Amino acid sequence: MKQKLNVKQFAFYLLMMLMPALGMAQAKNLVVTHRVFPKVDKVMEFEKALAAHSQKYHTGDVAWRVTAIQSGPDAGGFQIMEGPTTWTAEDGRGDLGLEHKTDWNKNVAIYLTDRQAVKYATFRDSLSNGALSDYAEKTQLTWATPKIGQNDHVVLMLKKLKKAWAL
């Protein structure tokens, strides 16, 4: 005996079939930051070389925003932020090519110390007072790396702080 699907069953099966397509539709909310630290006596040369490299290789979807770090344990360094992009785009980016690597190694990296850090962060508008596309000449960043299992507590704290930041 054939049994007809009711509306709820049909909606459930339709949702299951569309799930892979929903997973591929990613928001551009990923930013990649690279913190580098120039040699103390080579800061001016580094800034000039970094600007030239950025203008040549990092425009459009991979444009860089570079900020000098003025205080804290990373003072004296520079933060290079790229994005926003998606995880899929970042994963599929692949090798940037020999010309790009050669330019970085011969013209920029020669002014750097061995110290560096790379972070991937996803922007969550529910935790921010601004949009991802908002830019400012001066920014204050606070990095929060929750202990395993404590992410929900950090999110609740940030939601409370968001109200204070809006004042």
C-alpha positions as MATLAB code, in Angstrom:
seq = 'MKQKLNVKQFAFYLLMMLMPALGMAQAKNLVVTHRVFPKVDKVMEFEKALAAHSQKYHTGDVAWRVTAIQSGPDAGGFQIMEGPTTWTAEDGRGDLGLEHKTDWNKNVAIYLTDRQAVKYATFRDSLSNGALSDYAEKTQLTWATPKIGQNDHVVLMLKKLKKAWAL';
ca = [
       0.000    0.000    0.000;
       1.396    3.412   -0.991;
       1.641    6.014    1.682;
       1.512    9.703    0.854;
       4.038   12.107    2.329;
       2.585   14.781    4.519;
       3.815   18.368    4.318;
       6.234   18.015    7.257;
       7.840   14.884    5.811;
       8.142   16.507    2.392;
       9.763   19.624    3.893;
      12.184   17.450    5.874;
      13.278   15.477    2.788;
      13.583   18.652    0.733;
      15.755   20.228    3.433;
      17.998   17.131    3.518;
      18.467   17.292   -0.258;
      19.306   21.007   -0.139;
      21.716   20.710    2.812;
      24.871   20.340    0.673;
      23.971   23.464   -1.305;
      23.356   25.424    1.896;
      26.753   24.384    3.208;
      28.502   25.706    0.102;
      26.961   29.170    0.400;
      29.527   30.694    2.727;
      29.624   34.248    3.941;
      32.763   36.299    3.383;
      33.574   36.641    7.067;
      37.067   35.139    7.321;
      40.053   37.409    7.884;
      43.652   36.275    7.993;
      46.147   38.225   10.050;
      49.886   37.898    9.844;
      51.981   39.680   12.446;
      55.550   40.371   11.476;
      58.368   42.086   13.315;
      61.001   44.061   11.407;
      64.553   44.426   12.605;
      64.793   47.550   14.755;
      67.281   49.282   12.469;
      65.436   48.360    9.236;
      61.870   49.588    9.895;
      61.872   52.270    7.184;
      63.251   49.890    4.566;
      60.708   47.260    5.628;
      57.777   49.679    5.329;
      58.863   50.705    1.832;
      59.370   47.094    0.668;
      56.076   45.951    2.217;
      54.155   48.756    0.489;
      55.678   47.849   -2.885;
      54.938   44.126   -2.413;
      51.375   44.847   -1.293;
      50.632   47.119   -4.258;
      51.985   44.548   -6.684;
      50.504   41.298   -5.321;
      47.751   42.082   -2.836;
      44.900   44.004   -4.438;
      41.242   43.233   -5.042;
      39.926   40.267   -3.045;
      43.323   39.708   -1.409;
      43.978   43.356   -0.532;
      46.002   44.017    2.592;
      45.388   46.443    5.425;
      48.605   47.020    7.342;
      48.665   48.427   10.864;
      51.634   49.317   13.041;
      51.275   47.753   16.496;
      51.828   50.558   19.010;
      51.442   48.895   22.398;
      51.292   45.607   24.220;
      53.611   42.625   23.928;
      53.708   42.901   20.118;
      54.596   46.623   20.023;
      56.983   47.410   17.194;
      55.423   44.815   14.944;
      53.050   45.164   12.034;
      49.743   43.417   11.526;
      48.845   42.532    7.956;
      45.145   41.744    7.575;
      43.747   40.117    4.459;
      40.115   39.512    3.672;
      37.267   39.189    4.104;
      37.052   35.912    2.268;
      35.455   32.507    2.695;
      37.026   29.322    4.036;
      36.507   27.714    0.624;
      38.323   30.542   -1.158;
      41.165   30.448    1.372;
      41.501   26.665    1.110;
      41.459   26.807   -2.691;
      43.927   29.664   -2.977;
      46.881   27.340   -3.303;
      50.435   28.348   -4.124;
      50.840   32.063   -4.798;
      53.551   31.419   -7.350;
      57.302   31.622   -7.604;
      57.337   35.316   -8.566;
      55.334   36.246   -5.449;
      57.512   34.128   -3.137;
      60.705   35.479   -4.651;
      59.553   39.077   -4.250;
      58.598   38.466   -0.606;
      61.818   36.630    0.258;
      64.242   38.961   -1.550;
      62.579   42.311   -0.906;
      60.555   42.064    2.323;
      61.637   39.112    4.468;
      65.242   40.290    4.553;
      64.129   43.048    6.955;
      62.226   40.744    9.328;
      63.142   38.969   12.531;
      62.240   35.294   13.026;
      59.239   36.225   15.182;
      55.828   36.072   13.509;
      52.250   34.918   14.082;
      49.379   33.962   11.788;
      45.745   33.846   12.890;
      42.485   33.067   11.177;
      39.390   34.757   12.563;
      35.752   34.752   11.591;
      33.864   38.000   11.982;
      30.613   37.728   13.914;
      28.442   40.796   13.493;
      26.430   39.841   16.583;
      29.560   40.527   18.663;
      30.635   43.739   16.952;
      29.525   47.349   17.008;
      30.642   47.859   13.426;
      30.441   46.115   10.088;
      33.247   44.022    8.647;
      33.678   46.606    5.897;
      34.130   49.471    8.389;
      37.689   50.765    8.497;
      39.382   53.253   10.769;
      42.795   54.877   10.829;
      43.306   53.770   14.424;
      41.975   50.576   15.921;
      42.110   48.746   19.196;
      42.227   44.980   18.966;
      41.834   42.501   21.752;
      42.613   38.879   20.938;
      40.677   36.349   22.977;
      41.646   32.701   22.780;
      39.220   30.735   24.945;
      40.260   27.596   26.730;
      38.760   24.417   25.319;
      35.105   24.198   26.299;
      34.892   27.849   27.365;
      33.873   29.424   24.045;
      30.250   29.966   25.115;
      31.408   31.851   28.233;
      33.606   34.142   26.135;
      30.745   34.822   23.701;
      28.426   35.764   26.590;
      31.100   38.070   28.006;
      31.626   39.743   24.612;
      27.884   40.285   24.206;
      27.833   42.086   27.574;
      30.904   44.137   26.627;
      29.306   45.085   23.293;
      26.668   47.036   25.206;
      29.369   48.941   27.108;
      31.347   49.648   23.929;
      28.260   51.179   22.298;
      28.061   53.907   24.977;
];
